[in-house]
Amino acid sequence: MSFNALVVRKGDDGKTSAAVEQVELDQLPAGEVVVAVEYSTVNYKDGLCIGPGGGLVRDYPHVPGIDLAGTVESSEDDRYKPGDKVVLTGWRVGENRWGGYAQKARVKADHLVPLPDGLTTRQAMAVGTAGFTAMLAVMALEDHGLEPSKGEVLVTGAAGGVGSVATAILAKRGYQVAGVTGRPETADYLKDLGATKIVAREEINETVKRPLEAETWAGCVDAVGGAMLARVLGQMQYGASVAAVGLAGGAGLPATVIPFLLRGVNLLGIDSVMQPYDNRLRAWKRIAEDLPMDKLEAMVQPATLADLPKLGADILGGQVRGRVVVDTNV
């Protein structure tokens, strides 16, 4: 039985190309569960895998897509049965294993979680890895004492996938959210998600000589890293935490240890790829409870498999706002 998939191939010249092709079921990798994929999404890693350099992919041909949601078609694992709705994010699916940019996927049962009550497969992919990471960041900040009464929470890269969902979740939970963006045209979008303040990127995007500035932020979800993260660390309130989720501004951290030693600031690393099963369930349950679905819908940009080559380039160039939901069956 053949079905549609976005296949990335590598030519003899070392260049890659991506196009929708017909794939047979027996071409799928080994796994216990076959999922009829309904929706996927677009993340920065997907852009790397689709792009001309091939990014994170080692073996070709390859089907990218680090996220998928759909219905179990067949299962050799007792935890899942035909008809079950499931979600998959992480585990390097879409990188070193074929992923969700196809109408069918064969995956390891350990990599799946049941679709939480209250979410559709489309909504789950509007969330995707970006939203899942945002929820992990909010959970980590609250586990370290953040609460609305403490003050403003900063979200860097606020108009991106992680930032958009983090802004909406925090606002629903009663926080005052300051959203950092380098795109002035996204200000109204961020305010609609619940941001109470817009901070221009240039105001906070460079290091300063002073290791400490005024204690401004009660918490921070940082999707940028680099010089911006270094600057933010010196602006945190005493005992506050920063959840680091990305490196759009670079992997280096030109900072000092002073904020950690004199203000007890916590830098919390957020990994969404290898999260244990129980914490995945906890995060998805919180997403269903704490993410306003009307705000989620406002973030969505619909797409098809055929749109993915362009969208992969767009997300690498910082041109994708909110969340892309890919209908694999259109």
Rosetta silent file (secondary structure, phi, psi, omega in degrees, C-alpha in Angstrom):
SEQUENCE: MSFNALVVRKGDDGKTSAAVEQVELDQLPAGEVVVAVEYSTVNYKDGLCIGPGGGLVRDYPHVPGIDLAGTVESSEDDRYKPGDKVVLTGWRVGENRWGGYAQKARVKADHLVPLPDGLTTRQAMAVGTAGFTAMLAVMALEDHGLEPSKGEVLVTGAAGGVGSVATAILAKRGYQVAGVTGRPETADYLKDLGATKIVAREEINETVKRPLEAETWAGCVDAVGGAMLARVLGQMQYGASVAAVGLAGGAGLPATVIPFLLRGVNLLGIDSVMQPYDNRLRAWKRIAEDLPMDKLEAMVQPATLADLPKLGADILGGQVRGRVVVDTNV
SCORE:     score description
SCORE:     0.000 S_00000001
   1 L     0.000  125.565 -178.561    0.000    0.000    0.000 S_00000001
   2 E   -99.064  157.389 -179.446    1.487    3.328   -1.028 S_00000001
   3 E  -154.804  167.779 -177.364    0.990    6.722    0.605 S_00000001
   4 E   -84.380  142.608  175.034    2.342   10.263    0.396 S_00000001
   5 E  -151.996  150.317  171.908    5.478   11.388    2.211 S_00000001
   6 E   -85.825  114.371 -175.822    7.926   14.258    1.981 S_00000001
   7 E  -109.884  127.811  175.110   11.177   12.539    1.011 S_00000001
   8 E   -99.696  126.822  178.778   14.570   14.217    1.262 S_00000001
   9 E  -120.573  153.785  179.943   17.209   12.819   -1.073 S_00000001
  10 E  -116.709  124.702 -178.483   20.910   13.546   -1.393 S_00000001
  11 L   -82.039  173.383  179.040   22.494   13.770   -4.825 S_00000001
  12 L   -62.587  -22.839  179.739   25.986   12.732   -5.909 S_00000001
  13 L   -84.589    1.607  178.794   26.999   16.386   -5.607 S_00000001
  14 L    87.344   -6.110  179.462   26.157   16.339   -1.897 S_00000001
  15 L   -86.277  147.785  179.898   23.149   18.615   -2.275 S_00000001
  16 E  -107.109  156.064  175.174   19.764   17.628   -0.901 S_00000001
  17 E  -143.428  151.864 -177.246   16.289   18.097   -2.318 S_00000001
  18 E  -128.123  136.727  178.978   12.838   17.477   -0.865 S_00000001
  19 E  -157.163  154.754  176.524    9.625   16.518   -2.663 S_00000001
  20 E   -75.472  127.516 -179.070    6.370   14.674   -2.005 S_00000001
  21 E  -132.767  166.980  172.155    6.665   11.062   -3.194 S_00000001
  22 E   -87.583  129.395 -178.534    4.763    7.788   -2.987 S_00000001
  23 E  -123.358  145.953  177.908    6.181    5.478   -0.296 S_00000001
  24 E   -95.284  150.514 -178.325    5.366    1.832    0.443 S_00000001
  25 H   -57.918  -37.202 -177.348    4.527    0.568    3.934 S_00000001
  26 H   -73.510   -5.317  174.393    7.411   -1.915    3.883 S_00000001
  27 H   -83.366  -14.498 -178.105    9.845    0.980    3.442 S_00000001
  28 L   -68.867  151.133  179.833    9.037    2.319    6.919 S_00000001
  29 L   -67.750  166.761  179.584   11.562    1.668    9.701 S_00000001
  30 L   -65.378  150.328  178.469   11.095   -1.035   12.315 S_00000001
  31 L   172.286  164.116 -176.009    8.731   -0.357   15.198 S_00000001
  32 L   -88.319  -18.366 -171.499    5.847   -1.823   17.140 S_00000001
  33 E  -129.086  129.588  171.325    3.136    0.661   16.176 S_00000001
  34 E  -100.421  126.671 -178.192    1.905    1.900   12.800 S_00000001
  35 E  -112.950  129.237  168.271    0.212    5.297   13.051 S_00000001
  36 E   -79.285  103.762 -173.779   -2.075    6.828   10.437 S_00000001
  37 E   -73.079  131.866  177.975   -0.650   10.334   10.680 S_00000001
  38 E  -104.571  -41.023 -178.188   -3.222   13.118   10.629 S_00000001
  39 E  -144.657  151.864  169.786   -1.134   16.183   11.445 S_00000001
  40 E  -136.237 -165.701 -179.069    2.449   17.275   11.937 S_00000001
  41 E  -153.348 -175.226 -177.647    4.109   20.663   12.387 S_00000001
  42 L  -125.750  122.223  177.243    7.260   22.632   11.587 S_00000001
  43 L  -119.728  168.783  179.938   10.113   23.175   14.036 S_00000001
  44 H   -57.269  -41.730  178.587   13.605   24.617   13.642 S_00000001
  45 H   -61.164  -36.035  177.515   15.045   21.097   13.533 S_00000001
  46 H   -62.536  -40.876  177.228   12.664   20.248   10.692 S_00000001
  47 H   -59.440  -40.891  177.847   14.033   23.191    8.741 S_00000001
  48 H   -63.905  -39.065 -177.330   17.551   21.847    9.243 S_00000001
  49 H   -74.193  -30.912  179.901   16.514   18.381    8.054 S_00000001
  50 H   -81.699  -31.708 -168.188   14.666   19.671    4.987 S_00000001
  51 L   -63.624  171.749 -173.681   17.242   22.311    4.037 S_00000001
  52 L   -57.321  -31.661 -178.474   19.949   22.135    1.394 S_00000001
  53 L   -84.925  -10.784 -179.144   22.647   20.931    3.786 S_00000001
  54 L    83.132  -17.944  172.608   20.592   18.115    5.249 S_00000001
  55 L    53.712 -111.010 -171.482   21.309   19.369    8.759 S_00000001
  56 L   -88.349   -2.349 -173.698   20.797   16.614   11.295 S_00000001
  57 L   -84.516  138.269  177.780   20.190   13.773    8.802 S_00000001
  58 L  -110.857  -33.881 -175.432   22.823   11.097    8.285 S_00000001
  59 L  -118.079  136.501 -179.660   21.090    8.513    6.081 S_00000001
  60 L  -123.827  155.442   -5.071   19.141    9.109    2.868 S_00000001
  61 L   -65.391  160.830 -174.161   16.482    8.935    1.587 S_00000001
  62 E  -141.721  143.584  172.608   14.827   10.421    4.661 S_00000001
  63 L  -109.941  111.023 -179.807   11.361   11.463    5.815 S_00000001
  64 L   -76.349 -168.978  178.619   11.620   14.387    8.275 S_00000001
  65 L   109.508   92.920 -174.483    9.042   15.574   10.815 S_00000001
  66 L   -81.406   -7.294  178.542    9.958   15.469   14.505 S_00000001
  67 E  -126.661  147.758  170.704    6.292   15.648   15.596 S_00000001
  68 E  -156.781  154.017  174.216    3.214   13.669   14.649 S_00000001
  69 E  -143.398  140.529 -179.093   -0.300   13.000   15.878 S_00000001
  70 E  -178.704 -154.704 -174.113   -2.779   10.490   14.569 S_00000001
  71 E  -118.977  133.785  177.229   -4.589    7.205   15.051 S_00000001
  72 E   -63.495  127.271  178.872   -3.057    3.804   15.746 S_00000001
  73 E   -97.583  -39.223  175.018   -3.562    1.556   12.740 S_00000001
  74 E  -154.141  152.765 -176.118   -1.841   -1.557   14.093 S_00000001
  75 E  -149.865  135.922  172.738    0.147   -2.371   17.212 S_00000001
  76 L  -101.870    8.928 -178.882    2.367   -5.152   18.522 S_00000001
  77 L  -117.958  132.328 -174.988    2.451   -3.491   21.949 S_00000001
  78 L   -64.457  -17.815 -178.453   -0.315   -4.036   24.514 S_00000001
  79 L   -72.656  -19.387 -176.548   -0.309   -0.374   25.524 S_00000001
  80 L  -132.337  144.367 -179.951   -1.843    0.675   22.218 S_00000001
  81 L  -135.024  158.232  179.051   -4.624   -0.720   20.081 S_00000001
  82 L   -53.044  135.786 -179.037   -6.114    0.248   16.704 S_00000001
  83 L    99.571  -17.290  178.414   -8.192    3.396   17.016 S_00000001
  84 L   -67.522  139.412  174.295   -6.159    4.944   19.846 S_00000001
  85 E   -90.247  132.075 -174.085   -5.227    8.601   19.373 S_00000001
  86 E  -137.269  161.220  177.746   -1.531    9.225   19.995 S_00000001
  87 E  -131.131  143.725  174.169    1.126   11.947   19.957 S_00000001
  88 E  -134.801  128.187  170.138    4.856   11.693   19.331 S_00000001
  89 E  -138.193  146.365  173.477    7.487   14.359   19.941 S_00000001
  90 L    82.084 -158.280  179.932   11.220   13.977   20.410 S_00000001
  91 L    62.252   17.267  179.892   13.384   10.846   20.632 S_00000001
  92 L    65.445   15.191  169.310   15.202   12.046   17.477 S_00000001
  93 E   -62.966  139.517 -175.081   12.332   10.838   15.317 S_00000001
  94 L    86.173  -10.350  176.271   12.490   12.840   12.099 S_00000001
  95 L  -111.058  -67.957  178.531   16.269   13.091   12.536 S_00000001
  96 L  -103.227   -0.263  172.054   17.769    9.598   12.734 S_00000001
  97 E  -132.646  151.529  176.452   14.446    7.816   12.158 S_00000001
  98 L   -59.960  143.106 -171.822   11.745    8.535    9.603 S_00000001
  99 L  -118.683 -144.999 -165.152    9.233   10.970   11.033 S_00000001
 100 L   -92.576    1.398  179.213    5.845   12.572   10.687 S_00000001
 101 L   -84.409   58.155 -178.010    5.910   14.155    7.224 S_00000001
 102 E  -160.497  163.534  178.794    3.961   11.234    5.805 S_00000001
 103 L   -79.484  -14.489  175.292    0.484    9.748    5.871 S_00000001
 104 E  -141.878  150.267  176.719    1.806    6.765    7.842 S_00000001
 105 E  -142.935  139.407  172.243    4.622    6.222   10.333 S_00000001
 106 E  -108.196  123.313 -170.609    5.977    3.124   12.038 S_00000001
 107 E  -135.265  166.148  173.828    7.372    4.018   15.459 S_00000001
 108 L   -76.369  137.081 -179.786    8.519    2.541   18.752 S_00000001
 109 H   -59.939  -33.557 -179.503    5.739    2.235   21.311 S_00000001
 110 H   -65.211  -17.409 -177.492    8.006    3.786   23.961 S_00000001
 111 H   -89.759   -7.714 -177.148    8.110    6.991   21.934 S_00000001
 112 E   -94.811  156.754  164.349    4.336    7.533   21.974 S_00000001
 113 E  -133.177  149.503  176.045    2.020    9.086   24.536 S_00000001
 114 E   -64.527  143.233  174.067   -1.781    8.890   24.492 S_00000001
 115 L   -61.523  125.822 -177.647   -3.514   12.016   23.226 S_00000001
 116 L   -68.664  150.319  176.001   -4.678   13.803   26.392 S_00000001
 117 L   -57.620  139.062  177.701   -8.374   14.282   27.008 S_00000001
 118 L    94.657   -6.438  178.270   -9.595   17.615   25.716 S_00000001
 119 L  -118.180  141.763  169.624   -7.180   17.847   22.776 S_00000001
 120 L   -91.208  166.168  177.309   -7.674   16.924   19.118 S_00000001
 121 H   -63.150  -33.934  177.807   -4.801   15.658   16.988 S_00000001
 122 H   -65.514  -45.243  178.596   -4.813   19.001   15.170 S_00000001
 123 H   -63.540  -38.300  179.345   -4.543   20.928   18.432 S_00000001
 124 H   -60.138  -35.559  179.339   -1.773   18.605   19.595 S_00000001
 125 H   -84.824  -20.538  167.344    0.258   19.547   16.532 S_00000001
 126 H   -65.496  -29.749  174.127   -0.531   23.215   16.980 S_00000001
 127 H   -77.305  -64.423  177.351    1.249   22.590   20.280 S_00000001
 128 H    56.919 -167.096  179.343    3.971   20.247   18.944 S_00000001
 129 H   -59.195  -38.208 -178.643    7.513   20.176   20.250 S_00000001
 130 H   -61.614  -49.519 -179.803    7.544   23.973   20.550 S_00000001
 131 H   -69.229  -37.304  175.886    4.479   24.094   22.780 S_00000001
 132 H   -59.961  -43.708  177.689    5.541   20.992   24.688 S_00000001
 133 H   -63.814  -41.358  177.822    8.888   22.690   25.390 S_00000001
 134 H   -59.830  -42.358  179.816    7.096   25.868   26.479 S_00000001
 135 H   -66.177  -40.878  176.238    5.018   23.883   28.955 S_00000001
 136 H   -59.495  -38.414  179.936    8.130   22.144   30.315 S_00000001
 137 H   -66.159  -45.564  178.942    9.693   25.578   30.807 S_00000001
 138 H   -62.665  -43.443  178.119    6.689   26.945   32.689 S_00000001
 139 H   -59.352  -43.509 -179.178    6.553   23.808   34.851 S_00000001
 140 H   -64.112  -42.543  178.584   10.264   24.115   35.680 S_00000001
 141 H   -62.240  -43.506 -179.567    9.907   27.783   36.640 S_00000001
 142 H   -70.685  -34.136  175.033    6.931   27.026   38.881 S_00000001
 143 H   -62.585  -23.727  178.824    8.712   24.021   40.395 S_00000001
 144 L  -102.014   20.977  167.842   11.407   26.532   41.396 S_00000001
 145 L   103.149   -0.636 -179.977    8.983   28.904   43.084 S_00000001
 146 L   -69.035  136.384  173.522    7.578   31.154   40.376 S_00000001
 147 L  -149.992  158.604 -174.031    4.058   32.407   41.013 S_00000001
 148 H   -55.613  -31.190 -177.356    2.074   35.396   39.654 S_00000001
 149 H   -69.774  -13.534 -176.131    2.585   37.469   42.788 S_00000001
 150 H   -74.234  -26.870  179.952    6.367   37.513   42.263 S_00000001
 151 L   133.556 -164.185 -174.349    6.238   39.941   39.316 S_00000001
 152 L   -71.866  144.682  175.015    6.730   40.111   35.548 S_00000001
 153 E  -111.876  129.898  179.514    7.906   37.133   33.514 S_00000001
 154 E   -92.581  136.612  173.483   10.057   37.765   30.451 S_00000001
 155 E  -123.594  114.714  178.483    9.650   35.660   27.297 S_00000001
 156 L   -90.656  153.982 -174.195   12.374   36.096   24.681 S_00000001
 157 L    58.002   40.972 -166.586   11.708   35.204   21.051 S_00000001
 158 L   -65.554  -26.528 -177.533    8.097   35.681   22.027 S_00000001
 159 L   -85.917   -6.682  177.129    6.598   35.580   18.518 S_00000001
 160 L   -77.848 -175.811 -175.975    8.188   32.211   17.713 S_00000001
 161 H   -62.865  -52.784  179.385    6.672   28.807   18.384 S_00000001
 162 H   -64.211  -46.518 -176.997    7.943   28.304   21.941 S_00000001
 163 H   -63.016  -39.675  179.944    7.485   31.947   22.866 S_00000001
 164 H   -61.412  -47.884 -178.308    3.935   32.162   21.545 S_00000001
 165 H   -68.737  -40.899  178.225    2.745   29.173   23.550 S_00000001
 166 H   -60.321  -42.357  178.871    4.666   30.222   26.661 S_00000001
 167 H   -60.344  -46.431 -178.781    3.097   33.675   26.482 S_00000001
 168 H   -65.527  -41.525 -179.863   -0.421   32.260   26.183 S_00000001
 169 H   -65.333  -48.993 -178.300    0.061   29.740   29.000 S_00000001
 170 H   -61.027  -42.279 -179.669    1.607   32.256   31.386 S_00000001
 171 H   -63.158  -41.961  179.734   -1.092   34.838   30.673 S_00000001
 172 H   -64.022  -31.847 -178.865   -3.860   32.322   31.326 S_00000001
 173 L   -83.668    4.647  172.055   -2.227   31.405   34.631 S_00000001
 174 L    96.466    9.599  179.952   -2.351   35.033   35.736 S_00000001
 175 L   -84.376  151.250  167.662    1.204   36.201   35.054 S_00000001
 176 L   -86.059  120.009 -172.013    2.202   39.601   33.708 S_00000001
 177 E  -112.863  127.265  173.175    4.159   38.729   30.561 S_00000001
 178 E  -104.973  118.042 -176.217    6.772   40.892   28.842 S_00000001
 179 E  -102.298  127.195  178.123    7.420   39.620   25.327 S_00000001
 180 E   -93.807  130.080  177.676   10.703   40.312   23.543 S_00000001
 181 E  -147.937  146.387  174.322   10.538   40.546   19.758 S_00000001
 182 L   -97.302    4.739 -178.885   12.650   41.935   16.964 S_00000001
 183 L  -118.068   98.232 -176.868    9.613   42.241   14.702 S_00000001
 184 H   -55.843  -28.854 -178.004    7.506   45.292   15.643 S_00000001
 185 H   -68.517  -10.861  178.793    4.665   44.027   13.444 S_00000001
 186 H   -91.557    0.633 -175.280    4.099   41.136   15.888 S_00000001
 187 H   -58.714  -46.631 -179.339    3.237   43.425   18.820 S_00000001
 188 H   -65.203  -38.850  176.696   -0.530   43.170   18.361 S_00000001
 189 H   -57.913  -46.664 -178.716   -0.254   39.398   17.920 S_00000001
 190 H   -67.941  -37.609  176.755    1.609   39.080   21.214 S_00000001
 191 H   -64.683  -36.394  176.933   -0.846   41.329   23.031 S_00000001
 192 H   -64.740  -30.317  177.556   -3.692   39.153   21.745 S_00000001
 193 H   -76.773  -15.050  177.726   -1.908   36.150   23.266 S_00000001
 194 L   121.761    0.714  177.860   -1.830   37.944   26.613 S_00000001
 195 L   -64.205  135.319  179.930    1.472   39.846   26.705 S_00000001
 196 L   -99.070  -11.404  178.421    1.139   42.961   28.863 S_00000001
 197 E  -147.373  142.040  174.685    4.395   44.560   27.677 S_00000001
 198 E  -110.972  126.421  179.707    6.384   44.460   24.433 S_00000001
 199 E  -111.789  121.221  178.426   10.170   44.734   24.721 S_00000001
 200 E   -67.937  137.667 -175.910   12.108   45.587   21.559 S_00000001
 201 H   -55.702  -38.990 -176.359   14.924   43.143   20.937 S_00000001
 202 H   -66.187  -17.480  178.566   17.525   45.894   20.590 S_00000001
 203 H   -73.899  -17.411 -169.835   16.802   47.015   24.152 S_00000001
 204 L  -138.907   11.057 -169.078   18.055   43.750   25.584 S_00000001
 205 L   -99.922   16.272  178.691   20.143   42.084   22.894 S_00000001
 206 L  -139.136  150.235  178.842   23.634   43.118   23.914 S_00000001
 207 L   -74.204  155.410  176.451   25.893   42.475   26.849 S_00000001
 208 L  -124.302  162.561 -177.268   26.796   45.289   29.230 S_00000001
 209 L   -70.407  -30.119 -178.690   29.857   45.741   31.403 S_00000001
 210 L   -76.297  126.077  179.890   27.853   45.596   34.607 S_00000001
 211 L   -72.460  -20.711  178.243   27.265   41.974   35.679 S_00000001
 212 L  -129.319  138.590  173.374   24.147   43.020   37.603 S_00000001
 213 L  -121.040 -169.472  179.677   21.394   45.476   36.704 S_00000001
 214 L   -59.681  142.247  178.517   18.123   46.351   38.422 S_00000001
 215 L   -72.402  104.169 -169.992   16.158   43.321   39.641 S_00000001
 216 L  -110.469  -45.275 -168.390   13.428   43.331   37.012 S_00000001
 217 E  -108.025  136.063  177.987   12.113   39.878   36.119 S_00000001
 218 E   -81.248  -18.252  179.607   10.519   37.254   38.370 S_00000001
 219 E  -172.090  166.812 -179.833   11.188   34.558   35.765 S_00000001
 220 E  -152.796  134.946  166.721   12.145   34.090   32.141 S_00000001
 221 E  -104.191  112.124 -173.535   11.506   31.652   29.315 S_00000001
 222 E  -110.172  116.042  178.554   14.494   32.204   27.023 S_00000001
 223 L  -104.509    8.078 -171.514   14.418   30.900   23.454 S_00000001
 224 L  -109.522  -47.073 -176.967   17.334   33.014   22.240 S_00000001
 225 L    73.665 -159.254  174.858   20.452   32.317   24.299 S_00000001
 226 H    57.891 -143.354 -176.138   23.710   34.106   23.517 S_00000001
 227 H   -62.849  -33.383 -179.575   24.168   37.735   24.477 S_00000001
 228 H   -65.675  -43.447  178.443   20.498   38.202   25.285 S_00000001
 229 H   -62.719  -41.823  178.567   20.521   35.415   27.861 S_00000001
 230 H   -58.828  -42.645  179.878   23.689   36.829   29.406 S_00000001
 231 H   -65.768  -44.198 -177.298   22.020   40.235   29.742 S_00000001
 232 H   -62.593  -38.063 -178.841   18.803   38.768   31.186 S_00000001
 233 H   -56.311  -35.434 -179.917   20.691   36.848   33.884 S_00000001
 234 L   -80.024   -3.287 -179.407   21.862   40.159   35.325 S_00000001
 235 L  -109.855    2.728 -176.624   18.293   41.510   35.416 S_00000001
 236 E   -78.130  149.043  174.538   16.662   38.676   37.360 S_00000001
 237 E   -67.374  163.030  178.948   15.193   39.138   40.809 S_00000001
 238 E   -59.112  129.531  177.455   16.885   37.488   43.767 S_00000001
 239 E    75.807    3.945 -177.720   16.348   33.707   43.645 S_00000001
 240 E   -78.366  168.514 -175.455   14.552   33.867   40.285 S_00000001
 241 E  -127.338  148.401  171.993   14.984   31.344   37.486 S_00000001
 242 E  -116.602  126.366  174.950   15.566   31.385   33.739 S_00000001
 243 E   -96.336  112.474 -176.773   14.371   28.397   31.685 S_00000001
 244 E   -92.487  119.599 -173.951   16.693   28.101   28.685 S_00000001
 245 L  -122.780   -5.794 -175.375   14.984   26.453   25.722 S_00000001
 246 L  -160.520  174.998 -176.938   16.826   27.636   22.600 S_00000001
 247 L  -141.661   38.403  179.840   19.876   29.181   20.965 S_00000001
 248 L   -59.017  -27.479  179.577   18.596   31.316   18.113 S_00000001
 249 L   -93.994    6.056  178.532   21.028   34.017   19.244 S_00000001
 250 L   119.287  154.580 -177.646   23.987   31.670   19.458 S_00000001
 251 L   -85.738  -17.377  179.306   25.333   28.834   21.596 S_00000001
 252 L   -73.696  156.999  178.238   27.879   30.967   23.424 S_00000001
 253 L  -133.398   90.712 -177.521   27.085   32.556   26.774 S_00000001
 254 L   -78.894   66.253 -173.950   29.177   35.716   27.363 S_00000001
 255 L  -123.790  171.884  172.306   28.184   35.955   31.024 S_00000001
 256 L  -112.279  170.450  178.085   29.747   35.967   34.492 S_00000001
 257 L   -84.915   -2.297 -174.662   28.892   33.829   37.504 S_00000001
 258 H   -55.455  -45.718  179.659   27.966   36.939   39.524 S_00000001
 259 H   -59.267  -32.181  179.837   24.146   36.582   39.098 S_00000001
 260 H   -73.930  -37.538 -174.237   24.365   33.022   40.410 S_00000001
 261 H   -83.810  -37.530 -174.574   26.583   33.908   43.374 S_00000001
 262 H   -97.841  -21.889  179.607   25.127   37.245   44.496 S_00000001
 263 L  -119.754   -1.772  179.008   21.457   36.816   43.565 S_00000001
 264 L    63.162   30.970 -179.417   21.018   33.053   43.660 S_00000001
 265 L   -69.602  142.250  178.392   19.698   33.043   40.096 S_00000001
 266 E  -107.979  132.658  173.336   18.906   29.610   38.627 S_00000001
 267 E  -109.229  111.565 -172.640   19.584   28.691   34.995 S_00000001
 268 E  -104.757  117.877  177.320   17.336   25.753   34.128 S_00000001
 269 E   -81.111  130.683 -177.956   18.081   23.719   31.022 S_00000001
 270 L  -112.489  115.310  176.559   14.946   22.458   29.248 S_00000001
 271 L  -111.527  128.045  178.996   15.235   19.324   27.104 S_00000001
 272 L  -103.357  -10.498 -171.246   12.186   18.078   25.234 S_00000001
 273 L   -78.019  -46.752 -172.831   13.796   15.228   23.298 S_00000001
 274 L  -110.096   23.422 -179.512   14.577   12.655   25.997 S_00000001
 275 L   -57.194  135.413  176.787   11.980   13.606   28.615 S_00000001
 276 L   -61.066  154.333 -174.732   10.865   10.629   30.738 S_00000001
 277 H   -56.545  -46.003 -175.798    7.414    9.236   30.017 S_00000001
 278 H   -62.649  -38.621  179.379    5.823   10.340   33.304 S_00000001
 279 H   -73.249  -29.028  173.495    6.904   13.948   32.841 S_00000001
 280 H   -62.578  -46.035  178.368    5.628   13.873   29.251 S_00000001
 281 H   -60.570  -42.884  179.320    2.219   12.817   30.531 S_00000001
 282 H   -60.552  -44.243 -178.420    2.333   15.559   33.167 S_00000001
 283 H   -66.792  -44.097 -179.791    3.220   18.199   30.578 S_00000001
 284 H   -65.691  -35.734  176.717    0.535   17.141   28.082 S_00000001
 285 H   -64.180  -42.105  178.292   -2.066   17.095   30.858 S_00000001
 286 H   -65.712  -37.565  177.822   -1.037   20.627   31.849 S_00000001
 287 H   -58.882  -47.186 -179.518   -1.204   21.738   28.217 S_00000001
 288 H   -61.257  -30.602 -177.489   -4.810   20.538   27.965 S_00000001
 289 H   -88.245  -38.541 -165.507   -5.633   22.448   31.163 S_00000001
 290 H  -106.984   -9.349 -179.758   -3.538   25.624   30.897 S_00000001
 291 L   -98.587  115.860 -179.868   -3.310   26.501   27.207 S_00000001
 292 L   -67.231  121.337 -172.858   -6.306   28.563   26.030 S_00000001
 293 H   -67.440  -28.992  176.731   -7.508   26.872   22.847 S_00000001
 294 H   -68.163  -35.495  176.600   -8.780   30.108   21.294 S_00000001
 295 H   -70.293  -38.244  177.500   -5.293   31.577   21.673 S_00000001
 296 H   -59.894  -45.085 -178.929   -3.776   28.400   20.261 S_00000001
 297 H   -62.444  -33.555  179.716   -5.979   28.654   17.175 S_00000001
 298 H   -67.355  -19.993  179.604   -4.849   32.254   16.661 S_00000001
 299 H   -83.859  -15.859 -164.491   -1.257   31.004   16.348 S_00000001
 300 E   -79.004  133.076  169.322   -2.006   28.431   13.640 S_00000001
 301 E  -116.912  113.328 -177.805   -0.788   28.654   10.057 S_00000001
 302 E   -74.145  150.507 -179.641   -2.206   25.715    8.040 S_00000001
 303 E  -154.523  167.600  176.227    0.016   23.854    5.591 S_00000001
 304 E  -122.569  173.192  177.728    0.318   20.700    3.479 S_00000001
 305 H   -57.154  -38.079 -178.038    3.190   18.342    2.720 S_00000001
 306 H   -66.614  -22.295 -179.981    3.860   20.258   -0.500 S_00000001
 307 H   -79.877  -13.410 -167.478    4.385   23.490    1.470 S_00000001
 308 H   -65.631  -39.366  178.460    7.162   22.055    3.615 S_00000001
 309 H   -55.982  -43.676  178.219   10.279   22.817    1.524 S_00000001
 310 H   -68.655  -42.278 -178.811    9.493   26.544    1.608 S_00000001
 311 H   -64.895  -34.181  176.360    8.416   26.478    5.255 S_00000001
 312 H   -60.369  -42.240  177.162   11.642   24.720    6.192 S_00000001
 313 H   -68.570  -39.613 -178.170   13.603   27.604    4.699 S_00000001
 314 H   -62.488  -41.873 -176.071   11.294   30.180    6.274 S_00000001
 315 H   -70.854  -31.446  176.197   11.703   28.867    9.810 S_00000001
 316 H   -68.497  -27.924  178.817   15.485   28.868    9.488 S_00000001
 317 L   -91.112    7.804  178.311   15.250   32.509    8.437 S_00000001
 318 L    70.835   25.439 -175.013   13.064   33.452   11.399 S_00000001
 319 L  -103.325    7.931  179.295   10.089   34.127    9.125 S_00000001
 320 L  -104.125  124.454  178.050    7.541   31.783   10.725 S_00000001
 321 L  -102.207  137.802  175.000    5.190   33.274   13.320 S_00000001
 322 L    69.338 -135.737 -171.288    3.334   31.084   15.793 S_00000001
 323 E  -126.700  132.056  174.955    2.656   27.458   14.898 S_00000001
 324 E   -93.689  129.600  175.317    2.402   25.677   11.559 S_00000001
 325 E  -113.175  118.488 -176.584   -0.034   22.745   11.438 S_00000001
 326 E   -97.942  116.171  173.976    0.619   20.348    8.543 S_00000001
 327 E   -84.853  109.891 -175.108   -2.357   18.319    7.320 S_00000001
 328 L   -75.666   -8.299 -174.239   -0.645   15.230    5.888 S_00000001
 329 L  -110.217   14.697  176.902   -3.768   14.102    4.043 S_00000001
 330 L  -105.998    0.000    0.000   -4.403   17.161    1.870 S_00000001
